[in-house]
Amino acid sequence: MSRRQTQRSVSSRTDPIPSNSGFESEASTAIHALRRHLDGVMSLLPGPITRASELQHALEVDKALAWRVFNAVECPDAFTAARYLPRSAGIRSFLVAARRKGVESSALERVNAAVEALDRVVKSHAGDRKRFDMLLAAHSVEGRQEADLAHRRIAFEGNSYVWGASADVQLRSAFLAPSADRGFADMANLRGLLGLEFLRPAMSWPVGITWPRQDDLRTTREASIEPLFDLDDAPDDAASLFFSDPGLRVESRVSEGGGRQYMVSTERVGATGAISCVTGDVVRPVGPLTAEEGSRNAGAMATISCPVRLLILDVLVHRSLFPGVVPDVVIRSDFSPGYEGQSHPMPLTEAPVFMGPATGPIRTSEVPRYDEMRSFVFENVGWSASEFDVFRLRVEYPILSTALALSFKLA
């Protein structure tokens, strides 16, 4: 049997060991040792192995097993690579196949010893492999976004059943412009749920709530909330644009704090009873353009109050307000350990995208007639789209009972 002429990179590479002791250093050491010894077995197989298919052919093993082993060895980040590592049964199948191909016993024994060492780390820090994989995802460089999305999808499915409702899209569009009251801003809002389905009949659900203050900023200045159109007697053009069914029942309620909440209801269930509803209003003024009362940010926030597959948060901002500033993404939750006002860190790798001027196409396939909705707002409020730029945040399977904001720093 001929040894491969070129050793794989993992055999000669030393993964950096994290400076802190505990999980990171122990896991990194155990994972790298197992990858190195798996690579040692692969190096004893005949012919070059540069792809998973070549490993499968050399060992005559299952395609999925070959793919997992190959990627576990090849991936440059140890914590990401560990997600590809087969379970113990898969490793045993790999070693049995390697033994049949004449790989020396000492190389196979080194793999077994490395598997046992990794198992001890798993039991010590996580208890089982599933929990261990979650810990790895939190420390992974390359696989973080994929792991986050997978777990958020699981949470979406569970919450959809528990709460009996889910939607395809949550839309939040905020239009920020200078107020007639110097030093303040006005805000026009679009809030909606598209493809809202209920599991149980006779349910109602909040489409959104608007407060008489700027998101992230409190002010003592009195503000008014004016609807873009009459929900009780919406004109045909507005009803056909914002409601999937012109006869949809939408109720506007005023809370104790002065907020306006919009509730939608239906008797129908399942996909055939799915509804879409987008509401609109204007807050004048929504808040000051300079920091006051301890608040340093202004922007638009979307509160996730329904399990949704996709959040689209757009901020259409007048160019005179925050010239040259890219908004930060802020995520908050009802659960916020520590002192009052502290945000709880949550996994979010998505970033805002600059969409260009509001006069361009900012449509998205998930929201039918979105450009028409935007034009409706500009026309009814009396602002010029040519003076606005657009920032967008897209988040798949956002976490229920969190709030995501695009936030600008105030001077």
SVG drawing of the C-alpha trace seen along z (x, -y; Angstrom):
<svg xmlns="http://www.w3.org/2000/svg" viewBox="-67 -75 72 81">
<polyline fill="none" stroke="black" stroke-width="0.4" points="0.0,0.0 1.4,-3.4 1.2,-6.4 -0.3,-9.5 2.4,-11.8 0.9,-14.9 -0.1,-15.0 -3.3,-16.8 -3.0,-20.3 -4.6,-19.3 -1.8,-16.9 0.8,-19.7 -1.4,-22.5 -1.7,-23.3 -5.0,-24.8 -4.7,-27.8 -5.6,-26.9 -7.8,-29.4 -6.2,-31.3 -9.0,-30.5 -9.1,-27.1 -12.2,-24.9 -14.5,-24.1 -12.8,-26.0 -9.3,-24.7 -10.3,-21.1 -12.7,-20.8 -10.3,-22.4 -7.5,-20.0 -9.7,-16.9 -11.3,-17.8 -8.0,-18.6 -6.5,-15.3 -9.4,-13.3 -9.2,-15.2 -5.4,-14.7 -5.7,-10.9 -8.6,-10.6 -6.3,-12.4 -3.6,-9.9 -5.8,-7.0 -6.8,-8.8 -3.1,-9.3 -2.6,-5.6 -5.1,-4.9 -4.0,-4.5 -4.3,-7.3 -4.9,-11.1 -8.0,-11.9 -9.0,-15.5 -12.7,-15.1 -15.3,-13.2 -16.2,-11.1 -12.6,-9.8 -12.7,-8.8 -16.0,-7.0 -14.4,-5.1 -11.3,-4.3 -13.1,-2.8 -16.3,-1.7 -18.4,-3.3 -21.7,-5.2 -21.6,-8.5 -22.9,-10.5 -20.2,-9.0 -17.4,-9.8 -18.7,-13.3 -18.8,-13.9 -15.3,-12.5 -13.8,-14.4 -15.3,-17.7 -14.5,-17.2 -10.8,-16.9 -10.8,-19.7 -12.7,-22.4 -10.3,-25.1 -12.2,-26.0 -12.1,-23.2 -15.4,-24.1 -17.2,-24.1 -15.4,-20.9 -16.7,-19.1 -20.2,-19.5 -19.3,-17.2 -17.8,-14.5 -19.8,-11.3 -21.2,-9.8 -19.5,-6.8 -21.2,-4.3 -20.1,-6.2 -16.5,-6.3 -16.6,-2.6 -17.9,-2.0 -15.1,-4.2 -12.5,-2.2 -13.8,1.2 -13.7,0.1 -10.1,-1.2 -9.1,2.1 -10.5,4.0 -8.3,1.9 -5.2,2.8 -4.6,-0.3 -2.3,0.6 -3.9,1.2 -1.8,-1.4 -3.4,-4.2 -6.9,-2.9 -6.1,-2.6 -5.1,-6.3 -8.5,-7.2 -10.2,-5.1 -8.2,-6.8 -9.1,-10.2 -12.8,-9.4 -12.7,-8.3 -11.0,-11.5 -13.6,-13.6 -16.4,-11.6 -15.0,-12.5 -15.0,-16.2 -18.6,-15.9 -19.8,-14.2 -17.9,-16.7 -19.1,-19.9 -22.4,-19.0 -23.7,-15.6 -24.6,-14.5 -23.6,-15.2 -26.6,-17.3 -25.9,-19.8 -22.2,-19.7 -23.0,-20.6 -24.9,-23.7 -21.9,-24.7 -19.7,-24.3 -22.0,-26.4 -21.7,-29.3 -17.9,-29.2 -17.8,-28.4 -16.3,-31.0 -17.8,-29.7 -20.8,-27.7 -22.4,-30.2 -25.0,-31.6 -26.1,-28.2 -26.4,-26.8 -28.3,-29.9 -30.8,-29.6 -31.3,-25.9 -32.2,-26.5 -34.4,-29.5 -36.3,-27.4 -36.9,-24.7 -38.1,-27.5 -40.5,-28.8 -42.1,-25.4 -42.6,-24.8 -44.0,-28.3 -46.3,-28.0 -48.0,-25.0 -48.0,-26.3 -49.5,-29.7 -51.7,-28.4 -50.5,-31.0 -47.7,-31.7 -47.0,-34.0 -44.8,-33.9 -43.6,-37.6 -43.6,-40.3 -43.2,-43.7 -42.1,-46.8 -41.4,-50.0 -40.6,-53.3 -40.4,-56.6 -38.4,-59.2 -38.6,-62.8 -38.0,-66.3 -41.0,-67.5 -42.6,-70.9 -41.7,-71.3 -38.0,-72.2 -35.5,-69.8 -38.0,-66.9 -38.9,-64.1 -42.1,-62.6 -42.5,-59.0 -44.9,-57.2 -45.4,-53.4 -46.3,-50.3 -46.8,-47.2 -48.2,-44.0 -48.3,-40.2 -48.5,-38.3 -49.6,-34.7 -51.0,-34.7 -52.4,-31.2 -54.3,-30.0 -54.5,-26.5 -57.6,-27.1 -60.8,-28.9 -62.1,-32.3 -58.7,-33.7 -57.5,-37.3 -53.9,-38.5 -52.1,-41.8 -50.6,-43.0 -48.6,-45.7 -48.6,-48.5 -47.5,-52.2 -46.5,-54.3 -46.6,-58.1 -42.8,-58.3 -39.8,-57.4 -38.5,-53.8 -35.6,-53.8 -36.3,-57.4 -38.7,-58.9 -39.8,-62.5 -42.3,-64.6 -43.5,-66.3 -47.1,-65.4 -47.6,-63.4 -50.5,-62.4 -51.1,-59.1 -53.1,-59.5 -54.1,-56.5 -53.2,-56.6 -56.7,-55.4 -59.9,-54.6 -59.9,-50.9 -63.6,-50.9 -64.3,-52.3 -61.2,-51.9 -61.4,-53.2 -61.3,-50.5 -57.7,-51.4 -56.4,-51.1 -58.3,-48.0 -57.1,-46.1 -53.5,-47.2 -53.2,-46.5 -55.6,-43.6 -55.7,-40.2 -59.5,-40.4 -61.3,-43.8 -63.8,-42.4 -61.1,-41.6 -61.9,-42.6 -59.2,-44.9 -59.8,-46.6 -57.8,-49.5 -57.4,-49.7 -55.9,-52.5 -53.8,-51.3 -53.4,-53.0 -50.0,-54.3 -51.5,-56.0 -50.3,-53.4 -52.5,-52.2 -52.8,-48.4 -54.2,-46.8 -55.9,-43.4 -56.9,-41.1 -59.3,-38.2 -60.8,-35.4 -62.9,-32.2 -60.8,-30.2 -57.9,-28.0 -54.9,-26.5 -53.4,-27.5 -56.7,-28.1 -57.6,-30.6 -54.3,-32.5 -54.7,-36.3 -52.5,-39.3 -52.9,-42.6 -50.8,-45.8 -51.7,-48.9 -50.4,-52.4 -50.2,-55.5 -48.2,-58.7 -46.8,-59.9 -46.2,-63.7 -43.7,-64.4 -42.2,-61.0 -39.2,-62.3 -36.3,-64.8 -33.3,-64.7 -30.9,-65.3 -30.3,-63.0 -32.4,-63.8 -33.5,-62.2 -30.7,-59.7 -31.6,-58.2 -28.9,-58.3 -30.6,-56.5 -33.3,-56.9 -34.6,-54.5 -37.3,-51.9 -38.1,-48.7 -39.9,-45.6 -41.3,-43.6 -41.7,-39.9 -45.1,-39.0 -46.0,-36.2 -43.9,-33.2 -42.8,-34.3 -40.5,-32.8 -39.1,-36.2 -38.8,-39.7 -38.3,-42.6 -37.5,-45.8 -37.0,-48.8 -36.1,-52.3 -36.6,-55.0 -34.8,-58.0 -34.7,-61.6 -31.1,-62.4 -31.0,-65.5 -31.4,-63.5 -28.4,-61.2 -26.1,-62.0 -23.5,-59.3 -24.5,-57.2 -25.2,-53.4 -27.7,-52.2 -26.7,-49.6 -28.7,-46.4 -30.0,-46.2 -31.8,-43.1 -33.6,-43.0 -35.7,-40.5 -38.2,-40.4 -35.6,-38.4 -32.7,-40.8 -30.6,-39.7 -28.6,-42.4 -29.4,-46.0 -32.4,-47.8 -32.1,-48.6 -29.3,-46.1 -29.8,-44.2 -29.4,-40.4 -26.9,-39.2 -28.6,-37.0 -27.3,-35.3 -27.8,-37.5 -25.3,-37.6 -27.5,-39.6 -26.6,-43.1 -28.5,-46.1 -28.2,-46.6 -28.2,-50.0 -30.9,-49.8 -30.2,-53.2 -32.6,-56.0 -36.3,-55.5 -37.1,-56.4 -35.5,-53.2 -37.1,-49.7 -37.1,-48.5 -39.6,-45.8 -39.3,-42.3 -40.9,-39.2 -42.3,-38.3 -44.4,-41.5 -46.7,-41.9 -47.2,-45.5 -44.7,-46.8 -43.5,-49.6 -47.2,-50.7 -47.5,-50.7 -44.5,-52.9 -45.9,-55.3 -49.2,-55.4 -47.4,-56.5 -45.4,-59.3 -48.4,-60.6 -50.7,-60.6 -48.1,-62.1 -46.8,-64.7 -43.1,-63.8 -40.9,-63.4 -39.4,-59.9 -36.4,-61.6 -35.2,-62.9 -35.1,-59.5 -32.6,-56.6 -33.5,-53.1 -31.9,-50.6 -33.1,-47.0 -32.7,-44.3 -33.9,-40.7 -34.0,-38.1 -35.2,-34.5 -37.1,-32.9 -36.7,-35.8 -37.0,-34.9 -40.5,-35.3 -40.8,-38.1 -37.7,-39.9 -37.4,-43.3 -35.1,-44.2 -34.2,-47.8 -32.2,-49.7 -30.8,-52.4 -29.0,-55.7 -26.8,-57.5 -28.1,-60.9 -25.8,-63.8"/>
</svg>
